[in-house]
Amino acid sequence: MIVPSEPELGEQQQCHDCRDWYPLDDEFWYRNPKRRCGFSHICIACFCERYRTPEFRQKEAARHQTDEYRRKSRERMRERRAEKRVAA
């Protein structure tokens, strides 16, 4: 939700996590062109707190490991199919 506020602050937006109000600028918000206002829905401080935790990093590492395994598996299957075609 964006509200116009005092002229020196400009428009403000409320963070969905901490519920604090901050001015709409790059100091408090990451850019997000998909949103109408052009900024993220959570402030930079909450974003860092949420996504820079060890738990999040572990999940990301596991996801990347799974993606890499799937990619290699697809390549192995393609090679096996190609070998079968050549042998037949």
N, C-alpha and C positions, 0 to 999 in steps of 0.2 A: 504494500500500500504506500503510495507516494502522496505526500501532503506538501503544499506550499507553506513555507514558514517565514521566519524573519528575513528581511531582504538581504542581510549580510551573509546568511547561511545558504540561501537558495532553497531548492527543493530538498526534502529529506525522505528517507525510506526507513522502515522498521525492519530490523533483522528478524528472521523467522526463528532463530535459535535463542538468542539472548533477549529479544524483544526491546532492545535499545534503538533509539532513533539516531541516524547519522546522515550528514549531508551526502547528496548523490555526487560523488567524485571518486577518482581513482585512489585516493588516500584510504578510503574505507571499504570500497567494493571492487571485486574483480569484474571485468567486462564480460557480458554475455549477450551477444547480438540476437539470440533467439528470444529474449524477453523484450517486452514492449518498451521498458524504461532503458534497456541496454546494459543493465548491471545484474549481478548475481542476486539471489534471494537471501543469502546469508553473508554477513560481514566478513572481512578478511581474517579477523581474530578468531571468529567461530570456525571458519573454514580450516584454518591451520590447526586449531584444536581438534577438530573432527577428523581430518584426513591425514594428519601428520603423526598419528599415534603409532606405537609399535604394532598394535593389533591390525590396523589398516595396512601397514607395510607387509605384515605376514600374509594377509589375505591377497594382496597384490602379487607378492612373490609366488604364492601358490598358484594363482590364476595364470601368471606368465609361464610357470613351469608346465601347467596343464596344456596351455596353448602350444608350447613348444613340442610337447609329447604328441599332441594330435597332428601337428604339422609333419613331424617326422614319420608318424604312422601312416599318414596319407601318402607320403612319398614312397615308403616301403611297399604299400599296397599297389601303387602304380607300377613300380618296378616289377613286382611279382606278376601282375597282369600282362605286362609287356613281355616278360620271359615266357609265359604260357602261350602267348600269341605266336612268338617266334618258334617255339617247340612244336606247335600244332601244325 
